[in-house]
Amino acid sequence: MIPRAFEYFDPPTLEEAVALLEQHGEDAKLMAGGQSLLPMMKLRMVSPAVVVDLWRVPDLDTIRRDDVVVRIGAMTTHYALQSSEVIRNTLPALADAARVVGDPLVRNLGTIGGSAAHAAHNADYPAVLVALDAELQAVGPAGTRSIVAEDFFIDTFTTCLEPTEIVTEISIPVPGDTECSAYLKLSRRGTDFAIVGVATALTEGEGGRCDDARVVLTGVGDTPVRATEAEEILKAGPLDPERLREAGEAAKRNLDPPSDVQADAQYRVDVSGVYVRRAVAAAWERSQSDVSGLGN
Ligand SMILES: Cc1cc2nc3c(=O)[nH]c(=O)nc-3n(C[C@H](O)[C@H](O)[C@H](O)COP(=O)(O)OP(=O)(O)OC[C@H]3O[C@@H](n4cnc5c(N)ncnc54)[C@H](O)[C@@H]3O)c2cc1C
C-alpha cells in the first residue's frame, strides 16, 4: 500500500518543529521512528498533508540519571532502552518492556515518545509508565508542561496532547533501595502486541510485607488499567503465595477487555490473573534474593 502524497519537513530545532505544527494544525503529523505512523499512512488510516520528522532535533535521545530522577529523551529508541545499563539497573520494568516490543527493526527505529503518543491500547510502555509514576514533558506554543502518565492516556490512540505539542522527555523517579519493578507480557509470537501485559512496582517493607504496590495492565482496556483492588491486597499483609493468588483474582474483577483475532475477552481476563501474580512475584524476587517460588 502507498500513502497519499504529503509534504515532508525535518526541522533542525524544536522551536521550528513546534512552529510547523502551529502553522499546519490538524493537517500535520509528527514522525519519530515511523513504526506506527508509516504503517497507518500506508493503510490510509491516517493521511496527513504534512509530516514533521523529529530526527534532526538535537538532544531528544539521551538517557540521564541523577539521584532523584531518570530523564529519557522522547526519541530514545526501544533498543537504546533495552541496552542501557542505567535503565536495566534503575528501572528494570522499562528494560523488560523495551526487550519485548516488536522485532529488532521496530526496536531499532521506534521510540518511547512515539509509543506513548501513539497510545495503542495494547502497547507495552504505557502500563510501565503508569506503574513507575512517570511524567511526560510536552513542549508547545505556550511553553512546557508536565503531565503525569496516569492523566496522559485518554483513550486508545488518544492522549491529552494538543496537536501542536511535542513530547520531549519522560522523567521517572529513581526508586529507593527497597523498591523494584517488573513487566511481563503474553503475546502469541515474539513480535506481537500484548494479549495482556502487566507492569508492577513494589516497595518492600518490614517482615516480608509490601509497603506499596502499583499494578497496571495493558491489552485489557482502552488505556492502561490500574488494578487498585489487587494493590490493596498486596499491601495488607506479608507477601506469600496465598496473598499473590488473591491479588491475581482481584485483578480479574471488573475487567472488560476486548475480543480480537489474538484472543477473546474471557481468555484475557483469565490470563490477567496469572500474569499479575507472575509479574508481582518477578518484581518481588528482584528485591528479595531469599524468596523464591512465588510465581509458580
Ligand atoms: C511490526 C510491528 C510490531 C510492533 N510491536 C509492538 C509491540 O509488541 N509492542 C509495542 O508497544 N509496540 C509495538 N509496535 C509499535 C512500536 O512500538 C512503535 O515504535 C511505536 O508505537 C511508535 O513509535 P515511533 O517512534 O515509531 O512513532 P511514530 O510511528 O513515528 O509516531 C507514532 C505517533 O506518535 C506521534 N508522535 C511521535 N513522536 C511524538 C512526540 N515526540 N510527541 C508527540 N507526538 C509524537 C506521531 O505523530 C504518531 O501519531 C510495533 C510496530 C510494528 C511496525
The ligand as a MOL file (V3000), in Angstrom:
LIG
                    3D

  0  0  0     0  0            999 V3000
M  V30 BEGIN CTAB
M  V30 COUNTS 53 58 0 0 0
M  V30 BEGIN ATOM
M  V30 1 C 5.6910 -4.9490 13.2700 0
M  V30 2 C 5.4770 -4.0630 14.4610 0
M  V30 3 C 5.3920 -4.6600 15.7070 0
M  V30 4 C 5.1970 -3.8480 16.8370 0
M  V30 5 N 5.0890 -4.4650 18.0400 0
M  V30 6 C 4.9180 -3.7160 19.1360 0
M  V30 7 C 4.8130 -4.3290 20.4170 0
M  V30 8 O 4.9500 -5.5360 20.5820 0
M  V30 9 N 4.6100 -3.5260 21.4830 0
M  V30 10 C 4.5100 -2.1520 21.3690 0
M  V30 11 O 4.3170 -1.4780 22.3710 0
M  V30 12 N 4.6080 -1.5450 20.1860 0
M  V30 13 C 4.8030 -2.2940 19.0670 0
M  V30 14 N 4.9000 -1.6820 17.8490 0
M  V30 15 C 4.8180 -0.1970 17.7730 0
M  V30 16 C 6.1920 0.3850 18.0400 0
M  V30 17 O 6.4690 0.3200 19.4000 0
M  V30 18 C 6.3250 1.8340 17.6150 0
M  V30 19 O 7.6900 2.1260 17.7020 0
M  V30 20 C 5.6120 2.8700 18.4650 0
M  V30 21 O 4.2690 2.6040 18.6480 0
M  V30 22 C 5.6560 4.2280 17.7850 0
M  V30 23 O 6.9100 4.7780 17.9450 0
M  V30 24 P 7.5710 5.5570 16.7790 0
M  V30 25 O 8.7500 6.2220 17.3550 0
M  V30 26 O 7.8090 4.6680 15.6320 0
M  V30 27 O 6.4690 6.6820 16.4470 0
M  V30 28 P 5.8180 7.1230 15.0870 0
M  V30 29 O 5.2770 5.9270 14.3760 0
M  V30 30 O 6.7470 7.9800 14.3240 0
M  V30 31 O 4.6330 8.0280 15.6430 0
M  V30 32 C 3.5170 7.4230 16.2930 0
M  V30 33 C 2.5180 8.5200 16.6820 0
M  V30 34 O 3.0530 9.3290 17.7290 0
M  V30 35 C 3.1720 10.7040 17.3200 0
M  V30 36 N 4.4590 11.1490 17.8680 0
M  V30 37 C 5.6630 10.5660 17.6630 0
M  V30 38 N 6.5950 11.1680 18.4010 0
M  V30 39 C 5.9720 12.1380 19.1000 0
M  V30 40 C 6.4060 13.0950 20.0610 0
M  V30 41 N 7.6850 13.1530 20.4720 0
M  V30 42 N 5.4990 13.9590 20.5700 0
M  V30 43 C 4.2040 13.9080 20.1850 0
M  V30 44 N 3.7260 13.0080 19.2990 0
M  V30 45 C 4.6060 12.1420 18.7580 0
M  V30 46 C 3.1140 10.6830 15.7950 0
M  V30 47 O 2.5810 11.8810 15.2860 0
M  V30 48 C 2.1850 9.4940 15.5510 0
M  V30 49 O 0.8630 9.8950 15.7000 0
M  V30 50 C 5.0980 -2.4360 16.7070 0
M  V30 51 C 5.2050 -1.8480 15.4420 0
M  V30 52 C 5.4020 -2.6510 14.3280 0
M  V30 53 C 5.5310 -1.9960 12.9830 0
M  V30 END ATOM
M  V30 BEGIN BOND
M  V30 1 1 1 2
M  V30 2 1 2 3
M  V30 3 2 2 52
M  V30 4 2 3 4
M  V30 5 1 4 5
M  V30 6 1 4 50
M  V30 7 2 5 6
M  V30 8 1 6 7
M  V30 9 1 6 13
M  V30 10 2 7 8
M  V30 11 1 7 9
M  V30 12 1 9 10
M  V30 13 2 10 11
M  V30 14 1 10 12
M  V30 15 2 12 13
M  V30 16 1 13 14
M  V30 17 1 14 15
M  V30 18 1 14 50
M  V30 19 1 15 16
M  V30 20 1 16 17
M  V30 21 1 16 18
M  V30 22 1 18 19
M  V30 23 1 18 20
M  V30 24 1 20 21
M  V30 25 1 20 22
M  V30 26 1 22 23
M  V30 27 1 23 24
M  V30 28 2 24 25
M  V30 29 1 24 26
M  V30 30 1 24 27
M  V30 31 1 27 28
M  V30 32 2 28 29
M  V30 33 1 28 30
M  V30 34 1 28 31
M  V30 35 1 31 32
M  V30 36 1 32 33
M  V30 37 1 33 34
M  V30 38 1 33 48
M  V30 39 1 34 35
M  V30 40 1 35 36
M  V30 41 1 35 46
M  V30 42 1 36 37
M  V30 43 1 36 45
M  V30 44 2 37 38
M  V30 45 1 38 39
M  V30 46 1 39 40
M  V30 47 2 39 45
M  V30 48 1 40 41
M  V30 49 2 40 42
M  V30 50 1 42 43
M  V30 51 2 43 44
M  V30 52 1 44 45
M  V30 53 1 46 47
M  V30 54 1 46 48
M  V30 55 1 48 49
M  V30 56 2 50 51
M  V30 57 1 51 52
M  V30 58 1 52 53
M  V30 END BOND
M  V30 END CTAB
M  END
